[in-house]
Amino acid sequence: MFQPPRSRHHLPEPQAANPTWLELFYDLVFVAVFIQIGDLLSRDVSGAGMLTVLLLFAPIWWIWVNIAWYMNRFDVDDVTHRLLLLVQIFFISWIGLSVPEAFGDQSTQFVICYIGFRLTMIAMYARTLRHAPEQRALLVRHITHFHAPGALLWCLSLLLAPEHRPYAWALIFAGEVGCAFLPRFVALMRVHPVHMHHLVERFGTLIILVLGETFIKSITADPAPTFSLEAVLFSAPAIATFFGLWWLYFTAIDSERAAARMVRPENPLPWILAHLPLALALITLAVATSRLFESVTTGQADAGYTAVYFGSLALFFLLLSMVAGDRSRRANLPRLIGAALFALLIFGGDRLVPHVALAWVAVLIVAALVSLDWINRRRKLADEAHPS
């Protein structure tokens, strides 16, 4: 029932690499919160609406990163740990419930619940101090440079007006990211590196759950569409596009060497941070797809969602070129070309492409990238089998 935390590096493979059932359940809780954030964008696609989504998504995503970071370092699944995660899930649930009015009437409860999460993280690291004395300096630094000051600064944000607090949260987030790049922290991470294979598996799990949520969101229309020719002509390529994104992302990270060209195991934070906008791009893509799907049946189009649709795809491929295991010119050039093509369509796609054909343009570009990716992998396998 009670098992002390142990270093993940001391576990045999593949046990060390695989996320636990508890981690998967925890990820599902976050996906539910991400749905709430997507709903905000569904109601407001303006620049202010996009800023609101970003200011809320970043600190909530940072919660998930912090627990994923802890679980990457330590394997623990006893009663004490489960109860601590249960308390976290309570706070995270109320954070999700607070999202619609986090800039207004429910801002205070949003902050209180965020502080509650910080306190549970302090409890986890304080408990681990006893069982991992060799990592004491690193564990203490997590408390003194991240979670304790984070809890205090979030508490101080209550002194501000609700509409101004999110900017303070953004500064706190930026400060914590900066602390992770300080020489002392990097030196400690070099001595006690993360488990890269588990890290890739964990982030891949979150992305596949977000993809599932985006798929559900994209086919959710109000009112529910009938099985018409227009609906089929839009939904078929839209669904195929999500399938292509799944194909390309998991092909890119499906390797123990994933991200090796970009990050060192002692500080994978750049690779981790690239997943923040990548996950957000999938959420905004789902919202835009849902709205465009509705407009196909209602005839009421919004050019803003067309821009979000193509912009999300452009951002996805740009970031994919940063997190992929193979970042050679032959592998990355198609991703960057895809990002450039979608970026060109952000401002002119609604005028150049008939509304019902938007999804077809997207799926044709994605299909071309999937084909090039498949060809590149076959060439790479051939080169490895017959080196010159």
N, C-alpha and C positions, 0 to 999 in steps of 0.2 A: 504493500500500500504506500509506503514511504521510501522513495528512492532518490538519493542525492543526485544533483546534476553532474553529468560527466562529459568530458570533452568529446565532441563529435569525431575528432581525428583519431580517437582511440577505438572507434567502432569499426567492425569489418565492412568492406564493401560487398554488396550494394546497400546494406542496411543504413550506412551513414548517409548515402545520397538521397534516399527516398523520404519524402515528407510523410509524417505520421497521419493517422486518421484524424487526430485532434487538430493538426495544422490545417487539414482540408476543411474541416467543419468551421474553423475560425475564418478561413478565406471566404466561405459562403456568406458569413455574417457581413463581411465587407462588401461583397457584391450587392447585397440588399441596400446598403448605404449608398453605393455608387448609383443605384437606380434612382434614389432620391435626388442626387445631384443632376442626373440626366433630365429629370422632370423639370428642374429649374430652367434649363436651357430650352426645353420644349415650350416654355411660356414666354421666354425673352431671348431672341437670337441677336440682339443688338450688341454693340461693343461693351456696354455696361453689363449686359447679361453674361457675356463671355468672361469678363473680368470677375464677376461674382462667382461663377463656376470655378475659375482658376484659384481664387482666394480661399474657397472652401475645400476644393479637391486636394490641394497641396498639403495642408496640415492633417487631413484625414488619411491620405495616402501615407504620410510620414508615420502615423500610428502603426500601420501595417508593416512598414519597413523596419520599425524598431523591434517589433516582436519577431519578425522574420530574422532579423540580425541576431537577436538573442538565441533563437532556436537553431540558427546555423552554427553557433559556437557550442551549444550545450544540448545534449540529448536528455530530456527529462519529461516524464509523463506520469508522475505520481499524484496522490490525492492533493497534496499542497499546491502543486503547480496547476492542476485542473481547477481547483477552487479560485486561485488567482486569475486564471483565464476566464472563469465564469463571471467574476466581478468585472473584468475588462469588457466582456461581451455585454454586460448590463449597461456600462457606461457608453460603449460604442452604439448600442441600440438607441439610447437616448440622444446621442449625437446625431444619428440618422433622423430621428424624429424631429430634431431641432433644425435640420437643414433648411426647410422652407422659410423659416423666419430667423435664421442665424444672424442676419443683419438688423433685426428689429426686436420684436417682443420676446423671442426665445434665445436671444444672444447670451443672456446670463446663464441659462441652464446649459447651453452649448459649452461655455467656458468652464463651468463647474464640472461637467462630465469629462472634459479634456484634462482637467487637473486630476480627476480621479484616475484616469488612465496613467498619468505620469506617476502617481503614487504607487500604483501596482507595479510599474516597471522598477521603481526604486526598491520595492519589496523583493522582486525577483533577483535583482543584482545583489542586494544585501544578503539574501539567503545563499546565493552562490559563492559569496566571499569565503564562507566557512568550508566549502567543499572543493574549491579550486584556488588554494592559496598561491599557486605558481602564477596565476593571472591577476593577482590582487591589484597591481597598479592599473591595469586596463579596466577592471571592473569598477574600481573607485572612480576612475576618470569618467566612466559612463554616468555615474551618479552625480559627480561634482560639476561636470562640464555640459551635461545634457539634461537629465531628467529633473534634478533638483532646481537648477536655475530656470528650466523650462516651466516647471510648475509655478514658481514664484512670478515669473514674467507674465504668464497667462493670468495669474491672479491680479497682477497690477493692471492688466488690460481692462479690468472691470471699472477702473477709474475713468475710462474714456467713454464717450457717447457710443451707443451700439453701432451706429453707422461708421464709426472711425476705428473700431476694434479690429476688423479684418486686416487693416494695413499694419497694425502692431503684430498680428499673428504672422504676417508675411515676413516682417523683420526678424521675428524670433526664429522662424524657419530658416531664413538665410544665415542667421548667426550660428545656428547649430550645424548647418552644412559647412560653414567656414571652420568651425571647431574640428570637424572631421579631417580637415586638411592641414591642421597644425603639425609641425615637425614631431612633437612628442607623441601625438596620437598615431601618426604614421609609423614612428619607430616601434611603438608597442604592437601595432598590427603586423609589423614585419616579424616580430618575435612570435606572435600568436596569430597566424593568418587564418582567414576564413576557410571554410570547406567549399571550394569553388563548384564542385559537382552538385552539392546540395543546393547552393545558391541558385544555379541555373535551373535546377528542377523546381525549386520553390517559386521562382519568378515565372517560369513557364506555366506552372499550375494556376497562378493568379491570372495570367494572360488568357488561358483557355477558359477560365470561369468568366472573365470579362467579355470574351468573345461570345460565350453562351448568353450572357446578359444582353449584349448588343444585338444578337440575333432575335431574342425574345422582344426586345424593345423595337426593333426594326419592323416586325410583323404585327405590332400592336397599333391599330388604327382606330380612331373614333370619329364616325361610326364604323363598325366592322365592314370591310369592303365585300362586295359580291364577287363571284367567280366570273369576272368579265374579261374580255380580250385585253383591255387596257391594263387591268390589274395584273394579269398573267405576264404581259409583256414587260412590266416593270419589276414584278417580284422575282421572276426567274433569274435575270442577270444580277439583281441585288443579292439574292441568296448565294449565287455562284461567286460573287465578289467576296463575301465573307469566307467562303470556303477557300478561295485563293489566298486571302490574308492568313488564314490558319496554316495553309500549306507553306507559304513563304517564311512565316515567322519560325515555325517549328523545324523547318529544314535548316534555317539559319543558326539556331541555337542547339540543334541535336548533335552535340559533340562535346566531349570533355574539354576540348580546347576553345569552347565558345567564349568570346570576348577576350581571348588571350592576347590579341594584338593591341587591345585598347587598355586593359587594366592588369595590374599586378595583383596576385592573391592577397598581398598585405594591405591593399586599400582599393577595393572594387567599387568605391563610391561613384566614380564617373559612370560606370556601367549601370549601377543601380539608379542613379538620377536620370539617366536617359529613359528609363521605364516610366517615369512620372508622366511626361507629355505623351509617351507612346500609349499608355493605358487611357489617358484622357482623350487622345485622338480616336480611340475605338468607341468611347462613350459618346463623343460628339457626333461621330459617324452614324451611330445607331439612331440618335435623335433626328439627325438630318434625313436619314433614310425613311424613318417613320413619317416625318412631316411631308416628304416628297411623295410617299406612297399615298398618304391621305389626299394630297393635292391632285394626284392622277384621277382619283375617283370623284372628287368634288369639283375639280376644275379651277380651284383657287390656289394659285402658286405664289410662293414667297421666294424672291431671289436671294434673300439672306440665307435660307437653308441650302440652296444650291451652292453658294460660296462655302458654307460650312462643310458640305458633303465633299467637295473637291479639296478643300483645305485640309480636312482630316486625313484624306488619303495621301496628300502630299507630305504631311507631317509624319505619317506612319512610315512611308518609304524612306524618308530622310533619316529617321531614327533607326530604322531597321539596318541601314548601312553602318550605324554606330555600334549596335549591340551584336551583330552577327559574328559567328566564330571565324568565318572566312571573309576577310576584308581585303582580299586581293583585288586588283584593278578589274580583272575579268569577272569577279563575282559582284563587285560593288557598282560598277558602271551602270548596269541595267536598273538597279535600285535608284540611283541618283537621276537617271533619265526619267524613270517613272515619276519620281518626286517633282521633277521640273515640268513634266507634261501636266500633271494635276495642278501644279501651282499656276500654270498659264491659264487653266480653265476656271480659276477662282473668280476672276473678274469678268470673263467673257463667256463662260460656259452657258449661262442662262440665255444669252442672246444668240450664240452660235449653234447650239444644239437644241432641237425640239425637246419639250419637257419630258415626254414619255421615253425619249432616247437617252436621257442622262445616264441611266443605269447601264445601258448597252455600251456607251463610251467607256465607262469605268471598267466594266468586266472585260472588254477587249484589251485594255491596257494591262490589267491584272493578269489576264490569260497569257499575254505575250511575255510578261515577266516570269510567270510560272514556267513557261516553255523554255525560256533562256536559262532559268535556274536549273531545270532538269538537264538541259544540254551541258551546262557548265559542270554539274556533278558527274555526269558520265565521262566527260573529258578528264576530269580530275582523277576519277577512278582508273581510267585507262593510263594516265600518266604515272600513277602510283604502281600499277601492275607492270608497266613496261618503261621504267626510267631510262632516259637516254644516257 
